[in-house]
């Protein structure tokens, strides 16, 4: 579609950007969209399969076809260049790749639910609510298991949901205004003050670390 010179100009512009950024690339002849060349971003999943997701397309053709113009700083009519971009590509495909890649065990900063609160019994509900409000105030995604189930069952279910942090709250935690922390990947509980836990989890979220996939 359109003139070959415009296609070549768009292709060269995209290649120059990749060179300037120092990104490795290869040219796939004949794989451009009908309106112009494009950059396709391929990502690899946990078992090294390649998936095309994000794409950036430089379009000189459609502005010509629809006679698009704008007035520049010199008060002259100029033909724009249209940039088509899809940061994730198909969002459904991207999410599917993420779920499969992490085996459902999202890193803390991506997890839909970052913390699960579990009271040892119903008498601890007020303290559970207090901890929940403190976490939510700091922007932490938190849930509460209020079911009439045994403590072990609640912990097991939270592990099956692959929630990164599980906080167990009982008499001792109420007395010391603390939380007992258990992670999805580790057994055992570590007791710490609420403020200390909040500080640590916020720091971990900010670092956006990725888990070692072989340990999933």
N, C-alpha and C positions, 0 to 999 in steps of 0.2 A: 504494500500500500504506500503510495506517495513516491517521492523521488529518492533514488539511490543515494544521492549526495547527503540528504538529510538523515537517512539511516546510518550512513558511515559516520556522520558527525556525532550522532547520538551514541553509537557504539564506541567511538574514540573517547568521548567524554566520560562514559562509564569506566572504561579501561584506565583512563588517567586517574580517576578517583581511587580505584583499587591500588594502583601503583603508588600513589601519594600516601595512602594509608598503610602500605606495606602488607596488605592482605594477600595470601596465596590464592590463585584462581586459575581456572582453565576455560578456554573458549569452546563452547558447544555449538558448532556450526549448525544453523538451520533451526535452532530451538527458541528463537525470539517470538514475542507476541506479534499479532498481525499489524500492530501500529508502531512497533519499535523494539529495539533490543532491551534486554533486562539483566539484572543481577539476581540470581537465585541463591539463597543461603541454604546450604544443606547441613543438617545436624545428625550426629550419630547417637544412637540409644545405648543402653547398657550392654547389649550384645553386638555392638558395632554395626548395626544396620543403618543405612543412610536414608534420611527423610528430607525432602524439600519442603521448607516452611516459609520463611520470610522471603519477600521479593521486592525489588525496586526497579521500576521501569521508567525510562526516559522517553517521553512522547513529543516528537516534533510534528507528528502527522495530524492529530485531532485539532490542535489550535489552527492549523492551516485549513482543515476541512470545514470548521465552523467559523472561520474568519475571526478568531479571537485576537483582541489587541488590548493594550493598556498604554497610558500616557506616562512616559518616563520623566526624569528630573529636568530634561531639556525641552519638555513639552512636545515630545515627538511620539508618534504612534509606533509601538514596538510589538512584535509577535512574541507571546510568551512561550515557555516550554512547560509542559505538564509533567509532573512527577507522580506516577502511580506508586503507592507503597502499601504493602501489607506486612505489618510487623510480625505477626504470628502466622500468616497464611490463613488456612482454615483453622479457626479457633477450636473447633471440635477435634480436628486431627492433632493439633498441638497439645491439647489437654490429654488426649488419648496416649500420645507419646510420653508425656510427663508421668502419667499414672503408671504406665508400663515400665518406664525407665527407673522409677523409684520403687516399684513394687508396692505402690500405695503408701509407702512410708516417706512422706514429704519431709524435706528439711524444715526446721522450725519456722523460718521466715515465710515459707510457702504453705504450711499446714493450715487447712480450713479451721481446725480447732487446735490451738497450741497447748492448752492446759485443760486437764479434767480434774475437777474437785470431787473428792469422795469423803463424806462424813462417815465415821465409824458407826454412829447410830443417829436416830432422829433428834436426840438432845443436843447434837452439835450443829443443827441447821442454822442457828443464828450466827455462829462463827463462820460456817461455810459461806453464808451470805456476805458477811463482812469481807472475807478474803476475795470473793468474787467481785465485789464492788471495787476493791482496791486494785485488782488486776485490770478490770475493764476501764477504770479511770486512766490507766497508763496505756490504753490501746491494745491490750493483750486479749486475744480471742480465747474465751474461756467457757467451758460447759460444766454443768453440775449433774451428777448421777444421783437422783433422789428416789430411785426405785427401792422397793421393799425386798432387797436381795442381800445375801451374805457379802461381807467385805471382799472375800477372795474372788467371788463371782464378778463383782464390780471392777476390781483391778484387772482380772482376766479379760473382761469385755473391752476395757479401755486399751489394753494391749492389742487385742484383735483389731480394734479400730486404728491402731498405730498412731495414737496421740502421743506427741513427743514427751510431754511431762504429765505425770499423775501425782496429785497432791492428796495425801491422806491426812485427815483432820480428826483428832480424838481428844480425850481428856487432857493428855499431856500437852498437846499443841495449844489447846484453849488456855491452859494455865500459864504457858510460857509465851503466848502470842506468837507462835512459830508455825511452820509448816513442815511436814515430812515429805521429802521429794523423792520420787521414783521416776526414772526415765524409761522410755519404750525399749531401749536396747540393753538396759542394765537392771539386774536384780538388786534388792536391798533398798533401804531408805536412808536419806541424809536429812538431818534436821537443820533448819536455818530460820532466821527471822524473816518475816514477810518482806520487809524492805530490802533485805539482802537478796532474796530470790528475785524480786522484781528488777533490781539493778542488774543481776547476772543475766536474766532472760532477755532484758532489753539490749544488753550489750551483745548477746549471741544473735539476736534478730538483726541488729545493725551490721554485724560482720557478714551476714548472708553466707555462712559456710555450707558446704555440701557434704553429705555423709559419704563414708567409704562404702561403696555399693556392695562389695564382697561380704560385708557384715550384715546385710539385710536378711 
